[in-house]
């Protein structure tokens, strides 16, 4: 069975700062449905230096949440809203800090999977450990950065099942990018010249970039039909084959990929 879903940030905290904030949330939504109450799962970012608790996730647009009341207690018996100023202050202190822990919660707010950096003290870890709600290992996710002549890649190593690798961009897509690069460069310089001549009154700058599609599949699997998880940049969504990849691992990989797009790319 193949399903489509999207990952979206709640509020504008991460989009405004460009850095992650403790308590920041993502929503995993069914395709074509953008209501928060219809979310398949919620993803919450945690400071790796603090213990992760399984408090219910409650989203407040534009701000993170905390399970403590005024003065650091649990006053009022519920979650209090963290102000924008507090979020921005935390974010400023967190620049260049270690990668967060990601906790994926189900529709009932119960933890489904926790994604922990294998290297907890670095901002760009090369691997992550996946744990279920009992702390048992579900597998690993590895990330390989791009180098000259080598594509960036994500690698899913489940406890049970084949290894799945997703490369950024297909070989055909990269070939097209290289061949058409001079043409797009001319268009971009032309639009930039128009912007300068009109003193900014016309700002139709052409935006173009390297291929970003990622398709995760086992070695030797056929393209498309063998894709366990497929991210298409133009649709900003994920196509997931539930027969090839279990939901907890699929949501964990999509959350990591989305976090990297939002805060690292």
KANOR-V566148 format. One record per backbone hydrogen bond with DSSP energy under -1.0 kcal/mol. NH is the residue of the N-H (numbers start at 1). CO is the residue of the C=O. Records with the same first field share a line. If there is no record, write none. Layout:
NH = CO  CO
This chain:
3 = 240
5 = 238
6 = 29
8 = 27
10 = 25
16 = 12
17 = 13
18 = 14
23 = 45
24 = 21
26 = 43
27 = 8
28 = 41
29 = 6
31 = 4
33 = 30
38 = 35
39 = 36
40 = 28
41 = 28
42 = 105
43 = 26
44 = 103
45 = 24
46 = 101
50 = 47
63 = 60
66 = 80
69 = 73
72 = 69
77 = 74
80 = 66
82 = 64
87 = 83
88 = 84
89 = 85
90 = 86
91 = 87
92 = 88
93 = 89
94 = 90
97 = 94
99 = 122
101 = 46
102 = 115
103 = 44
104 = 113
105 = 42
106 = 110
109 = 106
112 = 104
113 = 104
114 = 131
115 = 102
116 = 129
118 = 127
122 = 119
128 = 141
129 = 116
130 = 139
131 = 114
132 = 136
135 = 132
138 = 130
139 = 130
140 = 157
141 = 128
142 = 155
143 = 126
144 = 153
147 = 150
150 = 147
153 = 144
154 = 166
155 = 142
156 = 164
157 = 140
159 = 138
164 = 156
165 = 217
166 = 154
168 = 152
169 = 213
174 = 170
175 = 171
176 = 172
177 = 173
178 = 174
179 = 175
180 = 176
184 = 180
185 = 181
186 = 182
187 = 183
188 = 184
189 = 185
190 = 186
191 = 187
192 = 188
193 = 189
194 = 190
195 = 191
196 = 192
197 = 193
198 = 194
199 = 196
200 = 195
201 = 198
205 = 203
214 = 231
216 = 229
217 = 165
221 = 218
225 = 223
226 = 222
227 = 224
228 = 216
229 = 216
230 = 239
231 = 214
232 = 237
236 = 232
237 = 232
238 = 5
239 = 230
240 = 3
241 = 228
242 = 1
244 = 241
245 = 241
250 = 246
251 = 247
252 = 248
253 = 249
254 = 250
255 = 251
256 = 252
257 = 253
258 = 254
259 = 255
260 = 256
261 = 257
262 = 258
263 = 259
264 = 260
265 = 260
